[in-house]
Amino acid sequence: MGRVEGKVAFITGAARGQGRSHAVRLAEEGADIIAIDICEAIHENQYPPATEEDLAETVRQVEALDRRIVAEKADVRNFDQLKAVVDRGVAELGRLDIVSANAGIAGTFNRSEDIPDDQWQNMIDINLSGVWRTCKAAIPHLKAGGRGGSIILTSSDAGLFAYENISHYVSAKHGVVGLMRTLALELAPDMIRVNSIHPTTVNTPMINNEATFKLFRPDLEHPTLEDFGEAAKVMNALPIPWVEAVDISNALLWLASDEARYVTGVPLPVDAGAAVK
């Protein structure tokens, strides 16, 4: 028996990166998956978007593990889209037990006074309000199941302390912690646990792109991955530049499993010690 055998997980931002890793890791441990991703460009993002082909690859990897998956395009800015996918997924797979509100963007890097209004709003709408909409769409199914459940919100070390030049991102990720703590109280009577995960830099396209390299190495005209890696090590207590997506997935798996059955309201860093440095 796997650690989440027979359960169903809803994952946003599942086409690649951490979202795909979460889907595959939970499927390895016995879960069926409901997966969504926008699979379109967000204009202020400075890295290529996930594609429908990426989402299809997530489907392929989950099905290769002999698990079922319902995967569709949807935008966390649109509650009706989210609800429709969750409703269809639960109708097909029979239940809902785990929610991974993972979808998010990095946006652009600017001093606070230079962030355009539309970019501030879009960041909050995706990285904070999108998390709330995900939960709003899923909670009725968790309650209806009568078996409790686990909701895991993806925040960041930027949800625990500040970084310059990304105040919109920091604000959204701090907001996720407040949402997590409130939901943990509201849903405790139904034995639905709510926690947040706080990664350091993770080896995904959100981090591994030239815009991020330049943020960390503004002294170089064309910084490389290796240049970024040396600078990124400064953030962490452990002498590594980043963690892998599966490291976050392993923490999410634990929070989703019965091994963490009494863990709720916890902001969990998976950050190589960055939060204590």
Secondary structure, 3 states (H helix, E strand, C coil): CCCCCCCEEEEECCCCHHHHHHHHHHHHCCCEEEEEECCCCCCCCCCCCCCHHHHHHHHHHHHCCCCCEEEEECCCCCHHHHHHHHHHHHHHHCCCCEEEECCCCCCCCCCHHHCCHHHHHHHHHHHCHHHHHHHHHHHHHHHHHCCCEEEEEECCHHHCCCCCCCHHHHHHHHHHHHHHHHHHHHHHHHCEEEEEEEECCECCCCCCCHHHHHHHCCCCCCCCHHHHHHHHHHHCCCCCCCECHHHHHHHHHHHHCHHHCCCCCCEEEECCCHHHC
